[in-house]
Amino acid sequence: MGRAGRRYRRAAGLMGALLALGGAGACSAPSGQDLQISVGAGGSWGPGGPAGVAWQAVGPEAVTGPTTITLTVVSGPLVLTDVLYYDVDADYANTGYELAADGRSMTLRFDGTTAANRGRFFKFHYGNLTGPGTLRATITNANDGNPANDLAETAYEPGPPFVTTTTTAP
């Protein structure tokens, strides 16, 4: 499998883990358009990231129109640095992102349609992971009929540093 395939499988695994953490479907609206969001690192928070945000249309209808996602460092030393990549296709366009000058919040905007039961995600980098804190993700869409699952928070703390091992053949 090529590098791109492995990267996609890891990203898809992160999206699944994030949606599971968010309790996918647990707060679903019985009818209409409904988005659900989750945020996390898919394991320990290593130096620099990445971490991710996943969202899904959990209602029986596709969610249409502009969607805004905001990440906010609620407490602790974490600083958001940039967006690594995001999952979009022809019917769902990223219309840009804004990073606050102090790195304490990031806002992404998407426009298009998310089919019912379709999940999407983006990964981001961070810095200054010197202590514990809380990170919040919110999602807004004017057509979302269930705001109860439009906010997710995760606690973060420095995890063990990643170790790279190089093996030299004899």
Secondary structure, 3 states (H helix, E strand, C coil): CCHHHHHHHHHHHHHHHHHHHCCCCCCCCCCCCCEEEEEECCCCECCCCCEEEEEEECCCCCEECCEEEEEEEEECCCEEEEEEEECCCCCEEEEEEEECCCCCEEEEEEEEEECCCCEEEEEEEEECCCCCEEEEEEEECCCCCCHHHCEEEEEECECCCCCCCCCCCC
